[in-house]
Amino acid sequence: MDKILDFVIFTMPNWLRFTLILLLILINYGAEILVKRSVLKVYRETESAEEAMNKLRIYNQYFLMILQIITIVPLEFLVVKYFARFGKPGRIIFMILAPFVFLMIVNVGQLLIINKTYKRIRGTTESLFSQIRDIALTILFILVPVGIIGNISFLIDIINLKSGAMKNIITVAMPIIMIFLFNLILPVFYPKLLKAVNLEDERLSPLLNGLFDQAGIKRPKLYQWPTKEKKLANALVTGLVKPKVFISDYYLENAEPNEIEAIIAHEVGHLKHKHLFKRLLYIVGGLCEVYLVGFLMEWYENYTGKEINTYLGLAIILVPFILYISLGLLRYYRKQEKKADEFALEIGIKPEVMITALLKLARLNHTATKLNKLDEGFQTHPSMARRIKEIEKISGYKYDHNL
Ligand SMILES: [Zn+2]
């Protein structure tokens, strides 16, 4: 095993190295071609953009994304040689730059393969440049924090701490501080990243501001961001300290004022219940659990003098953490979504308006309203069908789907 690794990392001839890297890229392209065919087939058979887009989402989430993660591992081994010579600074570049370049080549190529099909089904007109920009930003948002946290041990070496206890404290505290810093700083750039402008609508502004007054929270800044070309209907709230609320102009253009009010009332619910802050606490809780288990295992080894098998140790630490931070976190998100819907009803949004607002959101985005239960477990939001059912349950109102 070590021999193979040694060969892959150091001694493999360059022509073979580049052929293998090319192969890793082509595997991802090939997969996208298969996905495109399948999505087109669904679209031809059903003539439903919702069904075709749901198929595409499922392929993206469970097939293409996983394939990217799987192919990035051998890629890292194949290119590590080129960064090793730069010493520790090389490691930082390596952990961010190499995956970034690879993911850009893969994702932009995949975009070129699926783009025409996607635009035809959804009727979007977004420019290629703007789509590539979005891809680059998304990849950076994932890689930069991973790279920074991965290099914390390197930073600790620079500070050159003598005290072992201090070292441990910094190792524990750094990722937590980074997560909070990231969430404090990022919202400042949100208006620029989204190219958002102040929401100035004489009819809408008083209506929406009234919601914040009613909820007893300070009025946040309201923005609208351009999404007509990509046909994205959405609203979101960011900011731990100074919240900002964003509404996409595609939704503003296509929804009635009372529907927009309902969607924003949901966002007010997130603010009122301090959901953003609680999400961070949830993640920090997971990190603390990892440190605690690691600490206990070390204590066990010192106390009994027995050594825990490395793989077993890793499994004990990582398996619960990964479940907690993936399925657990998603479940927590969905619980918050339900709470936010509940809050919207509490501050006076009529259930029938809430339901039509949600259905309009789904229709504009071409999202399927029903999901199967297993699939739903991997989503940040409950399906529209489930949200509507919950609203009906709370309010006692029965929505007539034939309207
Ligand atoms: Zn929400």
Residues whose N, C-alpha, C, O or C-beta is under 5 A from the ligand:
A	BS01	ZN	E337 A340
